[in-house]
Amino acid sequence: VEYKVDSYYNPQLERGILWNDPEIGITWPVSETEAIVSERDAQNPLLACAEIDF
């Protein structure tokens, strides 16, 4: 994984969306029960509910 950044890391500005949000429409090669997702990433919101502030 690579990230493009334009400033120093600030954890207060970190954002994410739920990896398996059906609105995004990605067909993942693993099922939801097979996916290895961190507890933090599993708590990310759906895109429709995500905080958009950038």
PEBEL-V814336 format. One record per pair of residues at least 24 apart in sequence whose C-alpha atoms are under 6 Angstrom apart, sorted by the first residue. I is the first residue (numbers start at 1). J is the second residue. If there is no record, write none. Layout:
I J
I J
This chain:
16 44
17 44
17 45
17 46
17 47
18 44
18 45
18 46
21 46
